[in-house]
């Protein structure tokens, strides 16, 4: 179950890949998500019910979030699917807001064990990203979710209140206690769960997987640096553009869309005229080609990233990564071995890292090749699915 099935974000891409891999291993699966998010190519029979269609008061996102704290329509859709398909287990992904904790309660009421894969820090941060005012933030961690309202992290008091209320509700109703197994991509998320009092035996680290064939290393390079992801303030793209502006003749490709697109376009014209190209949103094949053409991927986030899929894809494409040393990123980028890490928000350090990468192409290629070797060993589908199957078996036997 995941609210977004359109393949645009990393979590949705992971769900799509996992669905195909598990079916190829003989598993019978169905998906529950919002019909409006299914996107092209997602099998219609995988969806049951349009979970976000009903008209709500025209007061904006805040009231929509308050109305979605516990979504009965998601619970009813899941009940229908359980009655029709008789599954052995419920596997949750991104359920916040659109699906809500109602699907946890419903699955357990019908006797299903529940596994929940955490793709981000939304469970610990009502602002989703783990950032505030251009820097990483965990003010809300360990139950202080009212801080989201105090700092108005969602941009309106109603939206911030709704986000904080959803976080409190999950705990007040004891829904986290109903999850048999939490699946974490790495140590960073595991530590957050342990700090929240989740017993260690219910936490399992399963490293993510990617489509290694699509992103197989190919000759290329020379087009400059590449950023790929959402165009939002917490991604630190403004600092990247300014850094490129200080490096003569350096080019930057930006793949993705988001709320900062227009502002970043104006900044690029002011700081690095003619040297920043916006590619828009790319599908996975086009992203693979962009990675093959670039000299290095850059991810200058000022938020608590967990396991950015694009870092693993860059490794598969044998491209080095320059990224912020924040959240779970150091688990996927080894500074001096597969890329370079810089303090989040440190513009000077970012300039130095980019300059170093551009000045020594041979070293950059060596970093990328090492990343490719690691990706082939760690991020394959068989290894990932085998680990998940062990988690499923443990949850069913509990």
MIDOKE-133452 format. One line per 10 residues: number of its first residue (from 0); their letters; for each residue x, y, z of N, C-alpha, C. Coordinates in steps of 0.001 Angstrom, whole numbers, plus 500000, padded with zeros to 6 digits. Layout:
N
NUM) A) X,Y,Z,X,Y,Z,X,Y,Z; ...;
This chain:
398
0) XXXXXXXXXX) 500842,498812,500000,500000,500000,500000,500880,501241,500000; 500562,502157,499108,501286,503419,499076,500395,504455,498408; 500399,505675,498942,499464,506674,498424,499802,507093,497002; 501077,507079,496639,501470,507498,495294,502013,506302,494524; 501443,506060,493354,501849,504935,492515,502246,505404,491120; 502553,506693,490976,502795,507245,489648,504248,507147,489214; 505130,506638,490078,506516,506448,489687,507345,507707,489642; 506848,508814,490194,507602,510063,490104,508602,510212,491235; 508203,509938,492458,509112,510041,493587,509843,508728,493823; 510895,508785,494651,511674,507590,494914,510874,506474,495544;
10) XXXXXXXXXX) 509938,506830,496447,509136,505788,497088,508225,505100,496080; 507613,505885,495182,506731,505295,494178,507513,504428,493197; 508698,504861,492818,509549,504051,491937,509880,502719,492618; 510221,502787,493896,510580,501575,494631,509410,500604,494709; 508199,501136,494927,507017,500272,495008,506775,499579,493675; 506889,500321,492584,506688,499730,491263,507703,498622,490987; 508959,498908,491273,510000,497904,491041,509755,496669,491892; 509461,496893,493167,509253,495771,494075,508076,494911,493617; 507016,495552,493168,505848,494815,492693,506250,493846,491576; 506980,494353,490599,507400,493498,489482,508342,492385,489915;
20) XXXXXXXXXX) 509286,492720,490780,510248,491702,491235,509554,490582,492006; 508656,490932,492914,507997,489915,493727,507066,489052,492884; 506383,489652,491920,505544,488848,491025,506392,487857,490242; 507583,488272,489823,508454,487366,489074,508963,486220,489937; 508879,486395,491262,509289,485341,492180,508109,484483,492648; 506961,484677,492001,505823,483821,492263,504823,484336,493266; 504975,485568,493726,504042,486123,494704,502835,486746,493995; 501674,486631,494615,500460,487282,494125,500265,488565,494929; 500234,489703,494252,500172,490983,494931,499034,491840,494389; 498578,492773,495210,497721,493847,494738,498132,495114,495473;
30) XXXXXXXXXX) 497825,496253,494839,498212,497530,495412,496982,498334,495810; 497133,499120,496840,496103,500068,497246,496731,501451,497253; 496148,502367,496497,496667,503732,496439,495594,504670,495939; 495926,505915,495764,494954,506880,495263,494853,506771,493750; 493624,506715,493249,493438,506547,491812,494066,507691,491023; 494000,508884,491555,494554,510032,490841,496067,509976,490755; 496709,509085,491526,498173,509017,491508,498690,507836,490714; 497792,507080,490040,498253,505827,489453,499210,506057,488295; 499012,507134,487534,499934,507437,486449,499767,506478,485280; 500446,506769,484192,500388,505912,483009,501136,504616,483271;
40) XXXXXXXXXX) 500560,503532,482803,501260,502266,482862,501039,501459,484123; 500383,502026,485128,500119,501252,486342,498822,500480,486144; 498824,499159,486354,497623,498354,486079,496420,498843,486878; 495314,499133,486188,494128,499688,486843,493551,498718,487857; 493696,497406,487608,493112,496444,488534,493852,496413,489868; 494978,497089,489948,495703,497144,491208,495093,498142,492182; 494157,498965,491707,493580,500008,492546,492153,499659,492920; 491721,500112,494073,490347,499862,494501,489815,501108,495188; 489051,501868,494473,488442,503053,495079,489275,504308,494882; 488605,505391,494563,489252,506692,494436,489295,507307,495827;
50) XXXXXXXXXX) 490453,507275,496468,490519,507553,497900,490592,509039,498250; 490701,509896,497242,490818,511316,497570,489957,512165,496633; 488687,511723,496398,487896,512453,495425,486856,513385,496014; 486437,513119,497253,485259,513799,497764,485508,515279,497982; 484538,516123,497659,484728,517558,497857,484846,517904,499336; 485779,518783,499646,485965,519268,500999,485777,520777,501003; 485619,521384,502164,485465,522840,502212,486600,523542,501480; 486305,524623,500788,487315,525292,499955,488283,526133,500774; 488763,525605,501879,489650,526383,502741,491108,526018,502562; 491400,525132,501602,492782,524860,501286,493320,523593,501919;
60) XXXXXXXXXX) 494651,523474,501821,495327,522237,502218,495181,521935,503695; 495068,522953,504525,494973,522712,505963,493763,521880,506328; 492574,522275,505819,491372,521519,506123,491393,520146,505476; 492002,520041,504317,492122,518731,503674,492950,517795,504550; 494017,518308,505129,494841,517463,505997,494074,517092,507260; 493371,518034,507864,492597,517726,509065,491535,516670,508765; 490934,516749,507570,489903,515781,507201,490480,514400,506920; 491787,514327,506724,492426,513064,506338,493171,512403,507487; 492962,512855,508725,493694,512278,509845,493451,510775,509956; 492221,510381,509704,491871,508969,509793,490839,508728,508710;
70) XXXXXXXXXX) 491263,508182,507585,490441,508203,506376,489593,506940,506249; 488298,507042,506528,487420,505865,506427,487367,505278,505019; 487482,506114,503979,487397,505583,502612,488553,504637,502324; 489741,504922,502874,490874,504017,502695,490626,502702,503423; 490071,502783,504623,489767,501573,505388,488759,500705,504642; 487711,501327,504083,486696,500557,503356,487277,499911,502108; 488143,500654,501396,488764,500090,500197,489634,498885,500554; 490379,498999,501651,491213,497877,502070,490349,496686,502487; 489255,496930,503180,488357,495839,503558,487863,495088,502330; 487479,495839,501286,486988,495181,500073,488077,494325,499434;
80) XXXXXXXXXX) 489293,494849,499418,490393,494092,498826,490708,492845,499634; 490696,492957,500948,490968,491793,501800,489894,490732,501586; 488627,491151,501531,487542,490198,501330,487663,489485,499983; 488109,490198,498974,488181,489624,497636,489441,488796,497411; 490588,489246,497971,491872,488617,497640,492459,487736,498741; 491998,487885,499964,492452,487055,501086,493980,487012,501206; 494626,488144,501414,496096,488163,501496,496605,487587,502814; 497908,487297,502836,498563,486799,504045,499195,487919,504860; 499484,489048,504219,500239,490097,504899,499935,491441,504238; 500044,492509,505003,499904,493870,504475,501256,494559,504553;
90) XXXXXXXXXX) 501722,495066,503408,502993,495783,503351,502719,497244,503035; 503009,498127,503996,502770,499557,503839,504037,500249,503362; 503830,501322,502606,504942,502187,502204,504608,503603,502669; 504285,504486,501756,503973,505871,502131,502460,506007,502314; 501991,505969,503547,500545,505990,503802,500064,507300,504410; 500972,508199,504801,500590,509414,505508,499599,510246,504698; 498626,510798,505417,497684,511763,504872,496647,511115,503944; 497027,510639,502769,496039,510145,501813,495424,508815,502237; 496205,507911,502788,495679,506629,503260,495453,506649,504762; 496406,507181,505511,496303,507379,506961,496484,506074,507727;
100) XXXXXXXXXX) 496542,506222,509039,496693,505063,509906,495486,504141,509907; 494402,504540,509236,493216,503685,509185,493530,502337,508542; 494494,502311,507620,494806,501041,506955,495537,500092,507900; 496286,500633,508875,496930,499772,509873,495870,499108,510729; 494953,499919,511238,493894,499386,512097,493043,498357,511362; 492750,498631,510102,491920,497717,509325,492621,496387,509083; 493885,496454,508696,494635,495224,508441,494702,494354,509687; 494988,494970,510839,495090,494190,512069,493734,493664,512521; 492676,494448,512319,491337,493980,512684,490936,492756,511871; 491473,492653,510646,491196,491490,509803,492240,490387,509989;
110) XXXXXXXXXX) 493110,490543,510986,494056,489483,511316,495308,489431,510476; 495594,490505,509712,496782,490509,508864,497986,491048,509622; 499141,490388,509530,500373,491010,510024,500719,492209,509148; 501374,493201,509732,501663,494459,509030,503165,494708,509000; 503677,494978,507814,505068,495393,507607,505032,496803,507026; 505899,497687,507525,505905,499081,507061,507327,499480,506685; 507528,499796,505408,508819,500294,504932,508837,501811,505025; 509849,502365,505677,509978,503812,505841,510917,504367,504780; 510366,505193,503899,511146,505779,502811,511647,507182,503136; 511108,507781,504202,511499,509143,504567,511346,509299,506077;
120) XXXXXXXXXX) 511414,510540,506571,511334,510774,508020,509964,511301,508433; 508941,511072,507595,507607,511592,507881,507059,511086,509218; 507436,509883,509607,506961,509335,510872,507500,510114,512066; 508628,510796,511886,509277,511530,512969,509190,513041,512800; 508806,513481,511600,508773,514911,511279,507492,515225,510516; 506527,515923,511122,505293,516268,510409,505530,517106,509154; 506693,517737,509066,507028,518517,507876,507600,517644,506771; 507642,516350,506990,508042,515324,506024,509550,515284,505783; 510158,516430,505520,511532,516443,505028,512594,516441,506119; 512230,516807,507349,513257,516948,508368,514123,518166,508118;
130) XXXXXXXXXX) 513478,519292,507806,514223,520540,507581,513373,521718,508010; 514056,522814,508351,513373,524060,508710,514328,525212,508501; 513864,526243,507811,514656,527453,507576,516008,527143,506952; 516020,526236,506007,517239,525961,505255,518278,525137,505977; 517859,524375,506980,518818,523502,507667,518095,522248,508157; 518848,521158,508378,518226,519940,508897,517608,520193,510262; 516484,519524,510534,515769,519772,511780,515058,518507,512246; 515191,518208,513535,514428,517139,514165,513821,517646,515471; 513353,518876,515456,512743,519467,516646,511556,518641,517142; 510853,517996,516227,509652,517252,516590,509943,515830,517058;
140) XXXXXXXXXX) 511185,515414,516934,511537,514031,517231,511171,513666,518667; 510813,512419,518872,510446,511851,520171,509218,512557,520748; 508205,512741,519890,506906,513155,520401,506668,514633,520568; 507580,515485,520126,507358,516937,520270,506735,517507,518987; 505681,516876,518512,505129,517237,517209,504463,518600,517213; 504147,519131,518388,503573,520472,518447,504545,521528,517930; 505839,521184,517868,506830,522142,517360,506554,522489,515892; 505925,521572,515176,505547,521854,513790,504582,523025,513728; 503701,523125,514718,502746,524227,514775,503445,525503,515247; 504303,525367,516258,505022,526525,516800,505811,527227,515699;
150) XXXXXXXXXX) 506474,526456,514842,507299,527042,513786,506555,527169,512457; 505279,526751,512432,504465,526824,511217,505198,526195,510027; 505654,524976,510227,506522,524333,509245,505835,524034,507919; 504495,523896,507923,503803,523551,506686,503309,524760,505917; 503628,525956,506413,503282,527151,505670,501959,527776,506022; 501085,527044,506684,499849,527603,507224,499590,526909,508552; 498955,527614,509466,498726,527030,510788,497793,525828,510707; 496798,525875,509819,495883,524740,509684,496621,523502,509182; 497471,523688,508162,498222,522551,507629,499215,522017,508653; 499880,522918,509372,500838,522494,510391,500132,521761,511526;
160) XXXXXXXXXX) 498959,522270,511919,498183,521617,512965,497728,520231,512520; 497277,520125,511280,496846,518828,510771,497973,517819,510721; 499153,518270,510287,500305,517364,510214,500717,516889,511594; 500747,517812,512570,501107,517436,513940,500058,516502,514537; 498780,516781,514254,497707,515946,514798,497786,514529,514255; 498115,514382,512964,498250,513040,512389,499367,512269,513093; 500489,512951,513352,501606,512291,514029,501227,511860,515439; 500520,512735,516159,500074,512377,517508,499058,511240,517465; 498164,511267,516478,497095,510274,516413,497654,508866,516233; 498683,508721,515392,499281,507412,515191,499734,506802,516512;
170) XXXXXXXXXX) 500243,507667,517395,500747,507181,518671,499632,507046,519712; 498725,508013,519729,497632,507975,520702,496769,506734,520520; 496515,506350,519276,495709,505167,518994,496513,503876,519096; 497805,503991,519370,498649,502804,519494,498900,502092,518182; 498785,502814,517062,498913,502163,515760,500332,501700,515471; 501333,502397,516008,502707,501937,515797,502936,500594,516483; 502235,500356,517570,502352,499068,518266,501732,497930,517463; 500870,498282,516493,500208,497272,515672,501038,496855,514466; 502165,497532,514252,503044,497187,513128,503984,496079,513577; 503938,494943,512894,504758,493794,513299,506232,494000,512967;
180) XXXXXXXXXX) 506506,494568,511807,507889,494756,511386,508031,496115,510692; 509017,496879,511113,509410,498088,510393,510633,497755,509538; 510584,498163,508280,511703,497945,507370,512396,499282,507125; 513683,499336,507417,514476,500548,507245,515519,500323,506152; 515783,501330,505317,516823,501162,504299,518233,501190,504872; 518398,501747,506082,519738,501841,506646,519732,502134,508135; 520927,502416,508655,521107,502605,510097,520452,503881,510599; 520413,504912,509773,519872,506198,510200,518417,506067,510649; 517598,505447,509816,516182,505283,510162,516014,504324,511328; 516827,503285,511357,516747,502347,512480,516983,503057,513803;
190) XXXXXXXXXX) 517966,503937,513843,518270,504670,515071,517109,505556,515488; 516455,506208,514529,515291,507038,514849,514175,506203,515464; 513925,505028,514908,512894,504153,515456,513242,503694,516863; 514491,503331,517079,514913,502888,518403,514746,504002,519427; 515059,505236,519011,514892,506380,519904,513429,506580,520276; 512533,506212,519373,511099,506308,519634,510570,505144,520451; 511437,504248,520861,511017,503156,521725,510511,501923,521012; 510697,501839,519697,510298,500633,518974,511293,499522,519302; 510836,498372,519765,511747,497278,520122,512628,496862,518949; 513876,496579,519243,514849,496244,518206,514413,495063,517366;
200) XXXXXXXXXX) 513746,494084,517986,513362,492888,517235,512297,493162,516180; 511647,494327,516246,510649,494676,515240,511229,495557,514141; 512506,495858,514199,513158,496730,513219,514127,495900,512378; 513982,495991,511067,514843,495223,510162,515415,496157,509097; 516709,496117,508931,517361,496902,507883,517416,496062,506608; 516773,496563,505566,516810,495933,504247,517279,497002,503263; 518484,496861,502779,519019,497887,501880,518195,497969,500605; 518037,499164,500060,517196,499340,498869,517805,498683,497646; 516986,498549,496623,517435,497976,495359,517009,498894,494222; 517696,498767,493112,517389,499565,491928,517424,498670,490700;
210) XXXXXXXXXX) 516988,499228,489595,517035,498526,488314,518450,498684,487749; 519313,497739,488067,520722,497842,487672,520896,497838,486158; 520020,497148,485444,520177,497076,483991,519899,498425,483334; 518843,499100,483775,518514,500402,483184,519638,501401,483398; 520275,501334,484568,521309,502314,484898,522721,501752,484743; 522863,500720,483924,524177,500119,483718,525168,501161,483214; 526389,501050,483703,527431,502006,483331,527594,502067,481819; 527692,503285,481316,527872,503498,479882,528916,504590,479673; 529657,504514,478569,530625,505586,478295,529907,506921,478209; 530548,507959,478661,529911,509273,478609,530692,510275,479394;
220) XXXXXXXXXX) 529962,511178,480019,530592,512255,480754,530819,513452,479852; 531166,514545,480480,531490,515743,479718,530410,516791,479679; 529194,516436,480134,528104,517413,480064,528027,518277,481320; 528883,518015,482299,528886,518804,483525,528241,518056,484673; 527844,518796,485693,527234,518199,486876,525728,518061,486666; 525141,517097,487404,523712,516833,487284,523078,516836,488660; 521961,517553,488791,521074,517407,489946,519801,516756,489432; 519283,515758,490177,518023,515118,489803,517187,514942,491057; 515992,515502,491036,515114,515397,492194,514090,516514,492189; 513398,516629,493285,512361,517653,493412,513008,519033,493544;
230) XXXXXXXXXX) 512404,520018,492914,512920,521381,492974,512241,522101,494128; 512799,521911,495316,512215,522460,496536,513335,523002,497416; 512963,523902,498330,513961,524619,499135,514852,523678,499922; 514275,522576,500447,515068,521692,501303,516133,520910,500542; 516125,520998,499218,517112,520273,498425,518407,521059,498212; 518416,522333,498593,519656,523112,498520,520128,523451,497123; 519225,523462,496134,519631,523682,494739,520111,525107,494518; 519594,526056,495304,520048,527446,495142,521545,527561,495440; 522014,526850,496452,523449,526868,496765,524259,526217,495654; 523699,525183,495054,524391,524521,493951,524545,525464,492764;
240) XXXXXXXXXX) 523486,526179,492429,523567,527121,491308,524596,528208,491595; 524604,528715,492812,525594,529742,493163,527013,529182,493102; 527187,527933,493516,528507,527308,493456,528970,527168,492011; 528075,526735,491130,528415,526607,489716,528752,527970,489128; 528048,529002,489587,528332,530344,489107,529744,530806,489418; 530333,530271,490455,531695,530657,490839,532764,529836,490136; 532362,528823,489389,533323,527960,488694,533228,528216,487199; 534183,528903,486655,534142,529310,485256,533979,528106,484340; 533086,528228,483379,532846,527246,482318,532158,525973,482795; 531888,525848,484074,531213,524656,484585,529737,524689,484216;
250) XXXXXXXXXX) 529239,523528,483767,527836,523427,483365,527059,522579,484380; 525755,522867,484462,524886,522158,485393,523586,521785,484696; 523199,520529,484822,521907,520050,484349,521014,519809,485560; 519768,520264,485486,518824,520090,486592,517611,519339,486073; 517391,518134,486596,516264,517298,486201,515240,517270,487326; 513996,517541,486997,512944,517509,488008,512043,518720,487908; 510972,518669,488692,510038,519787,488787,509723,520030,490254; 509127,521159,490553,508778,521462,491925,508466,522921,492124; 508130,523309,493326,507654,524672,493585,508695,525751,493356; 509975,525408,493332,511014,526427,493153,511464,526587,491705;
260) XXXXXXXXXX) 510796,525940,490771,511286,525949,489384,511504,527352,488842; 510548,528239,488972,510687,529582,488399,511766,530385,489118; 511783,530308,490445,512779,531058,491213,514186,530575,490890; 514358,529268,490722,515681,528725,490399,516094,529129,488989; 515132,529212,488083,515444,529668,486731,515976,531097,486724; 515336,531957,487512,515809,533338,487597,517194,533411,488244; 517401,532599,489282,518705,532573,489951,519800,532094,489006; 519489,531086,488199,520477,530566,487252,520887,531625,486241; 519929,532398,485756,520249,533453,484788,521121,534539,485424; 520917,534782,486705,521698,535811,487387,523093,535323,487768;
270) XXXXXXXXXX) 523203,534059,488219,524469,533565,488762,525343,532841,487745; 524724,532127,486808,525501,531343,485840,524809,531379,484482; 524695,532541,483888,523932,532682,482638,524450,531757,481538; 523513,531003,480967,523848,530129,479847,524505,528820,480234; 524720,528598,481523,525438,527384,481927,524577,526427,482755; 523306,526751,482961,522390,525877,483701,521227,525528,482777; 520990,524243,482609,519911,523782,481745,518918,522980,482564; 517627,523335,482473,516566,522632,483172,515958,521594,482227; 515973,520340,482641,515536,519233,481800,514080,518841,482033; 513472,519354,483106,512133,518925,483444,512149,517539,484081;
280) XXXXXXXXXX) 510970,516976,484264,510870,515647,484863,511244,514589,483833; 512114,513680,484202,512576,512621,483310,512040,511266,483757; 511731,510404,482786,511428,509027,483160,512748,508317,483446; 512673,507052,483877,513891,506383,484340,514889,506188,483207; 514412,505932,482007,515332,505741,480882,516052,507038,480549; 515313,508140,480522,515944,509431,480239,516893,509837,481358; 516529,509516,482614,517428,509813,483725,518710,509001,483607; 518597,507748,483179,519790,506921,482990,520712,507544,481954; 520134,508072,480883,520958,508723,479861,521603,509997,480391; 520861,510758,481198,521419,511980,481771,522569,511650,482721;
290) XXXXXXXXXX) 522427,510590,483500,523510,510185,484398,524739,509747,483608; 524528,509009,482540,525660,508562,481727,526401,509728,481093; 525662,510811,480821,526277,511967,480158,526980,512908,481126; 526664,512819,482414,527211,513801,483360,528572,513366,483885; 529252,514326,484519,530539,514040,485148,530364,513585,486584; 529317,514066,487253,529035,513668,488632,527621,514102,488978; 527002,513358,489858,525711,513742,490420,525958,514595,491654; 525129,515629,491848,525257,516489,493024,523920,516510,493755; 523978,516250,495064,522772,516260,495888,523057,517108,497133; 522820,518433,497046,523211,519349,498123,522125,519567,499177;
300) XXXXXXXXXX) 521452,518512,499578,520281,518614,500450,520592,519271,501789; 519603,520016,502300,519679,520559,503656,518547,519963,504488; 518116,518768,504097,517072,518049,504822,517580,516658,505163; 516783,515920,505922,517205,514602,506384,516797,513539,505370; 517600,513417,504332,517385,512363,503351,517611,511008,504023; 516873,510008,503575,517021,508662,504143,517882,507792,503235; 517409,507531,502035,518172,506727,501069,517784,507172,499665; 518292,508313,499217,517886,508835,497904,518192,507841,496792; 517153,507441,496074,517312,506436,495032,518296,506887,493956; 518322,508177,493673,519177,508672,492595,520658,508483,492916;
310) XXXXXXXXXX) 521025,508453,494188,522421,508179,494547,522795,506762,494138; 521897,505813,494401,522175,504424,494034,522195,504269,492516; 521315,505004,491839,521292,504947,490378,522555,505541,489783; 523057,506605,490393,524323,507178,489934,525458,506181,490106; 525456,505477,491226,526487,504466,491446,526413,503382,490379; 525197,502926,490060,525040,501906,489026,525538,502401,487673; 525407,503710,487441,525868,504318,486194,527347,504677,486238; 528024,504309,487330,529461,504580,487493,529766,506072,487500; 528895,506837,488153,529131,508266,488272,529347,508612,489745; 530364,509401,490050,530603,509799,491440,529521,510754,491917;
320) XXXXXXXXXX) 529424,510908,493229,528386,511736,493830,529007,512747,494773; 528579,513998,494651,528892,515037,495632,527597,515303,496390; 527623,515111,497699,526369,515199,498450,526605,515746,499843; 525507,516158,500472,525564,516674,501841,525744,515526,502832; 526539,515774,503838,526747,514786,504891,525637,514951,505932; 524486,514385,505618,523310,514606,506449,522393,513392,506361; 521642,513113,507418,520701,512011,507405,521371,510692,507089; 520752,509938,506178,521304,508645,505812,522273,508679,504648; 522530,509850,504065,523376,509930,502872,524761,509312,503081; 525427,509522,504232,526756,508914,504390,526767,507390,504327;
330) XXXXXXXXXX) 525606,506758,504424,525551,505307,504269,525656,504896,502803; 525394,505841,501889,525352,505507,500466,526458,506195,499676; 527086,507203,500246,528225,507871,499604,529401,507820,500564; 530451,507127,500182,531647,507049,501014,532634,508106,500516; 532834,509129,501325,533667,510247,500892,535089,509776,500628; 535584,510096,499442,536915,509681,499045,536971,508307,498417; 535843,507587,498435,535795,506255,497824,534802,506195,496666; 533582,506737,496870,532591,506753,495785,532115,508167,495468; 532617,509148,496189,532220,510535,495972,532807,511426,497035; 532198,512572,497224,532657,513535,498218,531460,514023,499029;
340) XXXXXXXXXX) 531636,514151,500337,530587,514661,501222,530973,516038,501743; 529973,516918,501861,530200,518269,502365,529166,518563,503450; 529467,519453,504378,528463,519812,505401,527235,520431,504740; 526031,520078,505203,524817,520632,504586,524750,522143,504724; 524461,522812,503609,524329,524264,503621,525633,525028,503529; 526765,524344,503459,528080,524995,503413,528450,525270,501951; 528178,526494,501493,528435,526854,500109,529895,526778,499729; 530797,527189,500616,532233,527155,500330,532721,525725,500138; 532277,524836,501024,532689,523438,500915,532155,522817,499628; 530958,523210,499218,530383,522691,497980,531197,523153,496780;
350) XXXXXXXXXX) 531593,524419,496762,532432,524933,495670,533732,524142,495595; 534359,523923,496732,535627,523198,496757,535478,521766,496262; 534392,521109,496648,534174,519733,496217,533949,519657,494707; 533129,520556,494166,532889,520569,492729,534162,520891,491961; 534910,521845,492478,536166,522221,491832,537137,521045,491817; 537211,520335,492945,538079,519170,493035,537670,518084,492049; 536380,517854,491926,535880,516828,491014,536171,517197,489564; 535962,518483,489226,536173,518924,487850,537646,518945,487475; 538516,519205,488459,539939,519345,488171,540646,518018,487957; 540042,516918,488385,540711,515617,488297,539746,514579,487739;
360) XXXXXXXXXX) 539531,514597,486426,538574,513655,485813,538939,512197,486052; 540220,511902,486106,540629,510514,486316,540187,510026,487691; 540346,510884,488689,539888,510510,490030,538373,510369,490064; 537674,511281,489396,536218,511203,489363,535765,509883,488745; 536425,509464,487666,536067,508191,487040,536337,507027,487985; 537443,507101,488723,537771,506020,489658,536727,505931,490769; 536268,507075,491272,535224,507081,492294,533935,506461,491749; 533604,506811,490519,532402,506263,489905,532491,504762,489695; 533637,504285,489266,533804,502850,489048,533685,502071,490349; 534222,502627,491425,534081,501960,492715,532622,501936,493146;
370) XXXXXXXXXX) 531899,503017,492888,530472,503039,493185,529726,501959,492423; 530087,501757,491170,529449,500730,490353,529707,499342,490936; 530909,499074,491377,531215,497765,491956,530383,497519,493217; 530239,498556,494034,529446,498425,495256,527977,498228,494918; 527475,498984,493944,526062,498871,493559,525736,497466,493072; 526605,496893,492263,526356,495553,491736,526278,494519,492852; 527034,494750,493914,527064,493801,495027,525906,494003,495999; 525488,495267,496219,524553,495564,497300,523124,495849,496872; 522911,496340,495657,521605,496913,495322,520834,496131,494269; 521097,494845,494165,520376,494004,493223,519022,493568,493744;
380) XXXXXXXXXX) 518111,493227,492824,516742,492860,493187,516684,491567,493989; 517486,490571,493628,517414,489273,494295,517768,489392,495770; 518817,490131,496058,519232,490304,497456,518141,491027,498252; 517590,492076,497668,516564,492866,498332,515306,492032,498591; 514833,491330,497574,513601,490553,497718,513796,489394,498692; 514959,488771,498663,515218,487692,499604,515154,488172,501042; 515715,489343,501308,515658,489900,502666,514233,490238,503071; 513463,490802,502132,512065,491128,502435,511242,489872,502698; 511493,488833,501949,510755,487582,502158,511017,487026,503552; 512226,487199,504053,512523,486780,505411,511735,487617,506417;
390) XXXXXXXX) 511617,488914,506143,510824,489788,507030,509356,489361,507001; 508825,489100,505806,507437,488645,505701,507214,487364,506511; 508125,486416,506352,507968,485135,507050,507973,485327,508564; 508845,486212,509046,508897,486467,510479,507640,487129,510989; 507086,488059,510197,505853,488746,510609,504666,487784,510617; 504590,486906,509624,503486,485949,509567,503561,484949,510714; 504792,484582,511068,504960,483582,512133,504811,484160,513531; 504794,485489,513642,504767,486119,514961,503483,485795,515731;
